[in-house]
Amino acid sequence: MVRTIQAKGWLRASDFGSATASFEIRFESDGAVGEVRSELAVLTEAKAAGRANLVTEAGRWIAIRPLEMSGNRLTFRVLEDEATLNRCFA
């Protein structure tokens, strides 16, 4: 069974600022991956930069590497280890 976390917060692109976002993270055998929905401009900047951060409503930061973008959705790989990621949602 794959564990999934759904959350709201912000997507922060390196040089662009941030926008509200909703995201889902799935824990798989080779790490955590997910999908974020946010404003197109911030998604585009995150994809172009090759790195971004999700910020939880509690203020915890999660580093991600964008993979593919479609409309207002961006898939990503989480760059944090599982223990660090678990603390973000404890």
N, C-alpha and C positions, 0 to 999 in steps of 0.2 A: 504494500500500500504506500502510495506517495503522499507525504505530508504537504499540505498547501496552506499558505498564510495569505489572507486578503487584508489590505490596509489602505488607508488614505493618508495623504501628507503632501509633499511637494517633490517635484523633480527639479534638481538644480544642475544647470549646465555651467561649465567652467567660466566662461566669459560673458554669459548672457543674462544671468539672473535666475529666477525660479518661477514656477507656476504650480498651481494646485494639481494634484495627481491622485489617481487611484491605481493600485498595483497589486499584483498577485505574484507570490514567490512559491516555487515548487522545489522541494528537496529531492534530488535524484541521486543515483549511486555515484555519479561523477561530479557532484556539486549542485549548487542551487541555480536555477534559471527562473525567468519570469517574464511578465508582460506589464507594461505601464501605459496608462492612458493619460494624456495631458494636452496642453496647447501645442499646436503644430510647430510654432516657431521654436519653442524650447526643445521639442523632440528632434527637430532638424539640427539644432545646434549641438545637442548631445550626441547624435549620430555622427556628425561631422568631426567633433572633437575626439570621438572614440572612447570617451570616459565621461561619467556623470555621477551624481549622488542622488539617492532617494533619501528624503528626510521624513521620518515618521512623525505622527502627531505629538509624540512624546519628546521630539527633538533629537532623536538618534539618527546618525548618518550611516548610510549603507552605500559603499562604493560599487558601481556597476560598470560593465563593458557592454555598450549597445551592440546588438547583432543585426537585426533587420527592422525596417520601419514600413508600416502600411497604414495610410490614413492617419488617424490620431492615436495609433498604437505603436509601441516599440518593444521588441523582445530584447532580452538582455541576459548576461551571465553575471552572477553576483561574485565580486572579487574578495569578499570576506569569507573566513572559514566558518564552518557550521556553528561552532561554539560562540563566536562573536555575533553571528546573526541571531542565534537564539536569545542572547542577552538583549537584543534590540526589541524583542517582543515579550520579554518576561514581565 
